[in-house]
Amino acid sequence: MTNQDETPRLTSLTAPTARPLTAELAVTSAATARRHVQALVRHHPAFQAGGVRQEAVIDLLLVVSELVTNAIRHGDGLAGFAAVPADGGVRLEVRDHSDVVPIHAYGTGEVPRHRQANGYGWPLIIRLSRDITIEPSPDGGKSIRVFVPLG
């Protein structure tokens, strides 16, 4: 088991922020979220000008899928989703209805060694994302924010 102090990139729960999600969408599934993010990357001028590697887009879509699926399965349902272009990548925010912070969120990104049906999502999120934060939402639940580089 990993001690939460071993992961410097992840910020633990902090005081709630009152700011709303930027560019929030009515996302109800991982597939809807992926389609939105694919369109964002395909049509946003910042990504068209510099070109984006297909592997980076696949990584981004994997993180989107894992975050949204975790909110639906383990977070008492999806409460909000946002994807915003940022310098060199995309900032994602996923809100759910649960105050519980996933224990694997404090991992090192190591894939589980023993065979099991789950537990692979957070290691992937940690490996493919930067600036991971988890905060309580002002109206209950929590917000998970990550930056996924596309460079």
N, C-alpha and C positions, 0 to 999 in steps of 0.2 A: 504494500500500500504506500502511496506517495504522500509525503507531508506537503501541505499546501504552501509552506514557505519556500519550496524548491522551484516554484514557477514564477519568475519575476515579471513575465509579460501580462499576467492576469491580475486584475484588480478585484479584490473581494467586494462584497456588498458594501455600499457606501450610503450616505444620506440620499434620500430620494430627490430627483430633479423634477422641476415643474415643467420643463420644456416639452412640447409635443414632438411626435415623430415628424420628420421632414419628408415630404413626398409620400405620405402614408397611403397605402392602397387597401382595397377590399380583397385581401388575399385569404383564401380559405383552404388552400392545399399547397403542398410542396411544388406540384406541377404548375399551378398558377404563379407562384413566386418565381420559379425558374423561367417561365415564359416572359414575365416582366423584366427580369434581369437580362435575359438574352436580348430583348428588344432595346433595353437601355444601352448595352454595350454596342450593339449593331448600329444604332442611330445617333449616339452621342458624338458630337464633333471631336471632343478630346480623345476619344478612343479611335475614331476613324483616321485622324491625322497621323498619329504615331504607330498605328497598327498594333494589334494585340495578338499574342501567340494563342493558338487554339488550346494548348495545354493549360494556359492561365485561365481561360474562360471555363474549361472543364473543372478546374480546381474551384473557381468561384461558384459554379453551379452546384458542385458537391457540398460546399459549405452552406449554401442557401437551403439545399434539401435537408441536410442534417439539422440545421437550426429550426426550420419550420416543422419538420417531423417531430423533433424532440418537444417542441412547444405543444403540439397536438397530442402526442402520446403520453408525455410525462409532466406537462405543465398545465394540466387542466384546461387545455384549449388555447388556440392562437388568439391573442388580443390585439395584435398590430404587427405590421411589417413595413419596413422602409428600406429602399436602396438608393443611395445618392452617390453620383460620381465624385471622386476626390482625386487629388493630384496623385497619379500613379496607380489608381485602383478604385475600388468601390467600398463605401461604408455601408454596412448592413445593420439594421436594428430589428430585433424580433422581441415582441412582448408576449407574455403568457399570463395566465391567471394564478399561478402558483408562486408562493414565497420561497419554496424550497430550491436551494442552489444544488445543481447536480454535483455529486462527489467527484466525478471524473473531470469536472471543469478545472480542478486544481492539479490535474496530472501533468506529466512532462511531455505528452504527445506519444508516448510509447504505446504500441498496439498490444492488447492483452495477449499474454503468452498461452493461456489455456483456452480450449475451445469452448465457446459459448455463443448464444444466438445474438447477443447484443454487447454493447460496450465499446464499439469501434468508432462511433460518431464523434465523441469529444476528442479522442486522439487525432482524428483527421482535422477537426476544427482548429485545434491547437497548432498542428503542423502547418496548415495552409493559411492561417490568419495572423494578424498582428493586432496590437492594442485591444485586447479582449477585456471588456468590462461587464460586470453584472451588477445591476442596481435595482433596489426595490422601486416599483412604480408608485407614484403618488396615490393612485386609486386602487392599490393592491396588485399583487403579482410582481413580476420583475421584468426588466429589460436587459437583453443581452445585446451588446454592441461589439462589432468586430470590423476590422479593416482587412480587405483581401487585396493584396497587390496584384497588378496585372502586368508588371514589367519584368 
